[in-house]
Amino acid sequence: MSNLSLWPIGNCQVSALVDGNAGFVWGCAPQVDGDPLFCSLLDPKGDSALPRGEWRIALENQVHAEQRYLRNTPILVTKLTDADGGAAEIFDFCPRFFRSGRMYRPVAFVRIVRPVAGTPRIRMQLNPATHWGGEDAERTNGTNHIRYLLKPQPLRLTTDAPVGHVLEGRCFRLEKSLHFFLGPDEPFNGNVSHVLATMLHETADHWREWVRGLAIPLEWQHVVIRAAITLKLCQHEQTGAIVAALTTSIPEAANSGRNWDYRYCWVRDAYYTVQALNRLGALDVLEGYLGYLRNIVDDAKGGHIQPLYAVSGAAKLEEWEADALAGYRGMGPVRVGNAAYTQIQHDAYGQIILSNAQAFFDQRLFRIATEADFASLEKVGERAWDMHDQPDAGLWEFRTRTSVHTYSSAMSWAACDRLANAAVALGLEDRAAVWRDRATKVRARIEQDAWVEEEGRFAATFGGQELDASLLQLADIRFVEPRDPRFTRTAEVVEKGLRRGEHMLRYADEDDFGLPETAFNFCTFWLIEAMHLTGRTGEARELYEKMLERLTPAGLLSEDTDFETGELWGNYPQTYSLVGLINCAVMLSRSWSSIR
């Protein structure tokens, strides 16, 4: 079993990753970019009476485990079986449902444990960590609860299990259902078993209602639904931010040092996420994210916009290393924060405007974009126009070199083009003319400086020869038509240079850390899209099915795949990869009319 065979649960406030044997091995509080109370995934150093940074329900003499989600929900069910046939079933979830006219999504984790066969004996091992895995959280207890003195927010476990057994990690016979609510440090009102049973049903109903509203394709429905639910879990609903992944420092390849913290909101990643969910009609994610973007744009005051921000919207994300954690499979360092926030990445301006463009046209939205919104976005467009031919770190965030990247310039073109469209929708013909003119000039510059005449294709940088999978996006953003010979030739050369078996590299050139050792899953999905758009749909479907063979038991993907062994690497679950699963399924599926 892959070490990334992990099952996310969450409620758009907090989340946890559960391993194949009912252990919470990763989860942060009070939000996704906080201090991990569950961190055993990254191997805490030092001794502890119970495994540090973990919440595990261990079955004595266990011989088998099986897991599944309740249909159309992120509620996980794990069944553990012992050598004598005794079995226990565990329901894990984070509460999420409407209560008193608003969404109830507390900083809370729920576990319900039920005996289902024989006489199972379990050991409850709950030992939250603090200070980035450096210490066991201090604790005090009462008759039916344990307080864990976490910062900045203590948590309280309320349970109908023997508190002493939990504190000591003692093995005991499971003779009835037991209930565990790890949540806010306040008295728990009501009968814990009744309340948690109600929470389970209301949370399941809520997610099923959300899924019921999705416009999914005919084929690969399970894949699309699971990817959509997980993308939703990656949104911090309080602000609307969408994180790139739920983890930090899962290396892109073994011992590569490419260990980054992805628990932040990249403007680029979030754009692709809302684009995919829009294709399914999940407008709630878009609306929340647009609110987040409006605050980012306001704070920028027409100036530089960073590639990423904290889920709160905070700009400063200083990068440091958590020395108390050895790292995934001992492969440190474990990084907190991300120095990429200091980088210059000009594609962000285009992605902000692309994310907002729908709001000028879509009458379903609660808040239709106004002339005031357009005026605010024009400041972003001015930056795109000013920076369209200036060097940056590029979308792959090179740390030691800059170039004028074709992808960034194409996104600047898209910014001008979409602003022109929005101006027309608002009846602002004078502004539409300005932005059309600028889009024309940016296009001309790209077609001149990114063109490799002798090969009849675009290059990744102005004046360069490099190949980059992002060139496959030129059709997606409508810079070129899919059947334009310039695109078909570019796609052909990119595939030849970057494809490794069933996978695509981002680029093949040496970077700050050497030559790439793994393929980037999102780029493989870009290739699948390009195949379909250029008339190779049969090949595209075959390659998509091959990618589905890489899914974890939870139906998800991380960022990277070893193109020799097929092993998954990189942060998990990765929004880019989930976006690819959705986009390709929507593109390639037979239509619903085919079954009527």
Order of alpha helices (4+ residues) and beta strands (2+ residues): beta-beta-beta-beta-beta-beta-beta-beta-beta-beta-beta-beta-beta-beta-beta-beta-beta-alpha-beta-beta-alpha-alpha-beta-beta-beta-alpha-alpha-beta-beta-beta-alpha-alpha-alpha-alpha-beta-beta-alpha-beta-beta-beta-alpha-alpha-beta-beta-alpha
